[in-house]
Amino acid sequence: MPDDATPIESLFERAEDYSRTTVELLKLQAIDKTADVVSSLISRMAVFITVALSVLIVNIGLALWIGELLGNAFYGFFIIGGFYGLVALVMHFARHFWLKNPISNSIIEQMLKQKNA
């Protein structure tokens, strides 16, 4: 800052520096929140995929076992498929209560969570 600058020029320079710093801080906070939400979603997806694969393998075994009890393997698969069809129907009608609202609330909670500095 030159010595011959007027107080108004000095004030404008400080305001410009402040606004640049504020914009940079907002960018960094947005990046931090985005990284936090994305990492949370990815970790939850990894757990979901692991559980889904486990459930799939258990269901194949269960379908084969039920089919063996009934005499034909495909009977067990029909029964398991019908069960999951009913589950899907129930989830369709309750999707806002069981899925949409909790997921939305989780994302909002992650975005509004304060960092422990």
GROMACS elastic network, one bead per residue, 0.5 to 0.9 nm:
[ bonds ]
;  ai    aj funct       b0    kb
    1     4     6  0.86787   500
    1     5     6  0.73184   500
    1    10     6  0.75139   500
    1    13     6  0.85956   500
    2     5     6  0.57081   500
    3     6     6  0.84008   500
    5     8     6  0.80692   500
    5     9     6  0.60348   500
    5    10     6  0.63919   500
    6     9     6  0.52584   500
    6    10     6  0.62650   500
    6    11     6  0.86336   500
    7    11     6  0.60648   500
    7    12     6  0.86487   500
    8    12     6  0.62157   500
    8    13     6  0.86376   500
    9    12     6  0.50898   500
    9    13     6  0.61968   500
    9    14     6  0.86465   500
   10    13     6  0.51416   500
   10    14     6  0.62563   500
   10    15     6  0.86110   500
   11    14     6  0.51763   500
   11    15     6  0.61221   500
   11    16     6  0.85792   500
   12    16     6  0.60562   500
   12    17     6  0.85723   500
   13    16     6  0.50569   500
   13    17     6  0.61789   500
   13    18     6  0.85260   500
   14    17     6  0.50424   500
   14    18     6  0.60209   500
   14    19     6  0.85522   500
   15    19     6  0.61014   500
   15    20     6  0.86053   500
   16    19     6  0.51582   500
   16    20     6  0.62152   500
   16    21     6  0.85903   500
   17    20     6  0.51840   500
   17    21     6  0.61422   500
   17    22     6  0.85530   500
   18    21     6  0.51217   500
   18    22     6  0.60513   500
   18    23     6  0.86093   500
   19    22     6  0.50031   500
   19    23     6  0.61193   500
   19    24     6  0.85347   500
   20    23     6  0.52076   500
   20    24     6  0.61672   500
   20    25     6  0.85733   500
   21    24     6  0.50868   500
   21    25     6  0.60743   500
   21    26     6  0.86209   500
   22    25     6  0.50340   500
   22    26     6  0.61858   500
   22    27     6  0.86340   500
   23    26     6  0.51099   500
   23    27     6  0.62290   500
   23    28     6  0.87025   500
   24    27     6  0.50733   500
   24    28     6  0.62566   500
   24    29     6  0.86371   500
   25    28     6  0.51255   500
   25    29     6  0.61352   500
   25    30     6  0.85849   500
   26    29     6  0.50532   500
   26    30     6  0.60983   500
   26    31     6  0.85734   500
   27    30     6  0.51332   500
   27    31     6  0.62054   500
   27    32     6  0.86224   500
   28    31     6  0.50485   500
   28    32     6  0.61206   500
   28    33     6  0.86634   500
   29    32     6  0.50059   500
   29    33     6  0.61856   500
   29    34     6  0.85139   500
   30    33     6  0.52006   500
   30    34     6  0.60328   500
   30    35     6  0.84830   500
   31    34     6  0.51027   500
   31    35     6  0.60295   500
   31    36     6  0.84902   500
   32    35     6  0.51921   500
   32    36     6  0.61254   500
   32    37     6  0.87124   500
   33    36     6  0.50028   500
   33    37     6  0.61865   500
   33    38     6  0.85388   500
   33   110     6  0.75902   500
   33   111     6  0.58501   500
   33   112     6  0.84391   500
   33   113     6  0.86745   500
   34    37     6  0.52255   500
   34    38     6  0.60233   500
   34    39     6  0.84163   500
   34   111     6  0.78236   500
   35    38     6  0.51717   500
   35    39     6  0.59144   500
   35    40     6  0.83746   500
   36    39     6  0.53331   500
   36    40     6  0.61292   500
   36    41     6  0.86606   500
   36   110     6  0.72422   500
   36   111     6  0.80258   500
   37    40     6  0.51062   500
   37    41     6  0.61571   500
   37    42     6  0.86141   500
   37   107     6  0.68161   500
   37   110     6  0.60870   500
   37   111     6  0.69431   500
   38    41     6  0.50828   500
   38    42     6  0.60723   500
   38    43     6  0.85647   500
   39    42     6  0.50923   500
   39    43     6  0.61120   500
   39    44     6  0.85323   500
   40    43     6  0.52884   500
   40    44     6  0.62154   500
   40    45     6  0.85954   500
   40   110     6  0.84392   500
   41    44     6  0.51073   500
   41    45     6  0.60508   500
   41    46     6  0.86501   500
   41   107     6  0.87956   500
   42    46     6  0.62022   500
   42    47     6  0.87357   500
   43    46     6  0.51327   500
   43    47     6  0.64418   500
   43    48     6  0.86395   500
   44    47     6  0.51772   500
   44    48     6  0.60798   500
   44    49     6  0.86193   500
   45    49     6  0.60261   500
   45    50     6  0.85419   500
   46    49     6  0.52076   500
   46    50     6  0.62794   500
   46    51     6  0.86729   500
   47    50     6  0.51740   500
   47    51     6  0.61877   500
   47    52     6  0.85148   500
   48    51     6  0.51419   500
   48    52     6  0.59412   500
   48    53     6  0.85786   500
   49    53     6  0.61444   500
   49    54     6  0.85754   500
   50    53     6  0.53022   500
   50    54     6  0.62928   500
   50    55     6  0.86809   500
   51    54     6  0.50642   500
   51    55     6  0.60944   500
   51    56     6  0.85208   500
   52    55     6  0.50855   500
   52    56     6  0.60600   500
   52    57     6  0.86861   500
   53    57     6  0.62775   500
   53    58     6  0.86325   500
   54    57     6  0.52736   500
   54    58     6  0.62150   500
   54    59     6  0.85446   500
   55    58     6  0.50722   500
   55    59     6  0.59614   500
   55    60     6  0.85905   500
   56    59     6  0.50768   500
   56    60     6  0.62447   500
   56    61     6  0.87000   500
   57    60     6  0.51949   500
   57    61     6  0.63481   500
   57    62     6  0.86007   500
   58    61     6  0.51302   500
   58    62     6  0.60446   500
   58    63     6  0.85440   500
   59    63     6  0.59235   500
   59    64     6  0.84533   500
   59    77     6  0.87127   500
   59    80     6  0.73019   500
   60    63     6  0.50970   500
   60    64     6  0.61791   500
   60    65     6  0.85562   500
   60    76     6  0.89171   500
   60    77     6  0.77282   500
   60    80     6  0.87099   500
   61    64     6  0.51653   500
   61    65     6  0.61242   500
   61    66     6  0.86335   500
   62    65     6  0.50193   500
   62    66     6  0.60791   500
   62    67     6  0.83760   500
   62    76     6  0.74807   500
   62    77     6  0.85721   500
   62    80     6  0.80290   500
   63    66     6  0.51622   500
   63    67     6  0.59412   500
   63    68     6  0.84790   500
   63    73     6  0.72303   500
   63    74     6  0.78915   500
   63    75     6  0.78094   500
   63    78     6  0.81194   500
   63    79     6  0.74933   500
   63    80     6  0.61533   500
   63    81     6  0.89724   500
   64    68     6  0.60687   500
   64    69     6  0.86598   500
   64    72     6  0.86759   500
   64    73     6  0.54965   500
   64    74     6  0.78420   500
   64    75     6  0.86138   500
   64    76     6  0.59013   500
   64    77     6  0.72126   500
   65    68     6  0.50654   500
   65    69     6  0.63352   500
   65    70     6  0.87444   500
   65    73     6  0.78183   500
   65    76     6  0.71040   500
   66    69     6  0.50594   500
   66    70     6  0.62400   500
   66    71     6  0.85667   500
   66    72     6  0.86519   500
   66    73     6  0.74220   500
   66    75     6  0.73486   500
   66    77     6  0.81286   500
   66    79     6  0.82378   500
   66    80     6  0.88868   500
   67    70     6  0.50597   500
   67    71     6  0.59219   500
   67    74     6  0.61068   500
   67    75     6  0.50958   500
   67    77     6  0.71775   500
   67    78     6  0.89778   500
   67    79     6  0.88054   500
   68    71     6  0.51311   500
   68    72     6  0.59518   500
   68    73     6  0.58018   500
   68    75     6  0.85937   500
   68    76     6  0.76844   500
   69    72     6  0.79395   500
   69    73     6  0.86794   500
   69    76     6  0.85012   500
   70    73     6  0.77966   500
   70    75     6  0.68772   500
   70    76     6  0.75673   500
   71    75     6  0.79113   500
   72    75     6  0.56825   500
   72    76     6  0.75161   500
   73    76     6  0.56381   500
   73    77     6  0.69242   500
   74    78     6  0.61759   500
   74    79     6  0.86334   500
   75    78     6  0.50641   500
   75    79     6  0.62215   500
   75    80     6  0.86569   500
   76    79     6  0.51214   500
   76    80     6  0.61760   500
   76    81     6  0.84325   500
   77    80     6  0.51203   500
   77    81     6  0.58712   500
   77    82     6  0.84037   500
   78    82     6  0.59886   500
   78    83     6  0.85194   500
   79    82     6  0.50968   500
   79    83     6  0.61790   500
   79    84     6  0.87367   500
   80    83     6  0.50523   500
   80    84     6  0.63207   500
   80    85     6  0.85544   500
   81    84     6  0.52177   500
   81    85     6  0.60776   500
   81    86     6  0.87392   500
   82    86     6  0.63122   500
   82    87     6  0.86418   500
   83    86     6  0.52535   500
   83    87     6  0.63284   500
   83    88     6  0.87014   500
   84    88     6  0.59859   500
   84    89     6  0.84803   500
   85    88     6  0.50684   500
   85    89     6  0.62325   500
   85    90     6  0.87400   500
   86    89     6  0.50249   500
   86    90     6  0.62579   500
   86    91     6  0.85653   500
   87    90     6  0.51952   500
   87    91     6  0.61068   500
   87    92     6  0.85384   500
   88    91     6  0.50121   500
   88    92     6  0.59997   500
   88    93     6  0.87801   500
   89    92     6  0.50785   500
   89    93     6  0.65790   500
   89    94     6  0.87740   500
   90    93     6  0.54280   500
   90    94     6  0.62571   500
   90    95     6  0.82867   500
   91    94     6  0.50069   500
   91    95     6  0.52930   500
   91    96     6  0.89604   500
   91    98     6  0.76181   500
   91    99     6  0.84184   500
   92    95     6  0.52290   500
   92    96     6  0.85406   500
   93    96     6  0.79140   500
   93    97     6  0.89281   500
   94    97     6  0.54650   500
   94    98     6  0.59686   500
   94    99     6  0.78602   500
   95    98     6  0.52300   500
   95    99     6  0.50425   500
   95   100     6  0.62019   500
   95   101     6  0.84848   500
   96    99     6  0.55894   500
   96   101     6  0.57779   500
   96   102     6  0.85022   500
   97   100     6  0.65141   500
   97   101     6  0.58369   500
   97   102     6  0.75202   500
   98   101     6  0.68470   500
   98   102     6  0.66875   500
   98   103     6  0.88154   500
   99   102     6  0.57296   500
   99   103     6  0.61116   500
   99   104     6  0.85192   500
  100   103     6  0.53711   500
  100   104     6  0.60183   500
  100   105     6  0.84983   500
  101   104     6  0.51112   500
  101   105     6  0.59739   500
  101   106     6  0.84889   500
  102   105     6  0.50572   500
  102   106     6  0.60541   500
  102   107     6  0.86858   500
  103   106     6  0.50625   500
  103   107     6  0.62889   500
  103   108     6  0.86380   500
  104   107     6  0.52495   500
  104   108     6  0.61716   500
  104   109     6  0.84981   500
  105   108     6  0.51098   500
  105   109     6  0.59533   500
  105   110     6  0.85378   500
  106   109     6  0.50551   500
  106   110     6  0.61754   500
  106   111     6  0.86516   500
  107   110     6  0.51068   500
  107   111     6  0.62130   500
  107   112     6  0.87027   500
  108   111     6  0.50590   500
  108   112     6  0.61465   500
  108   113     6  0.84354   500
  109   112     6  0.52439   500
  109   113     6  0.58658   500
  110   113     6  0.52544   500
  110   114     6  0.87645   500
  111   114     6  0.85282   500
  114   117     6  0.87737   500
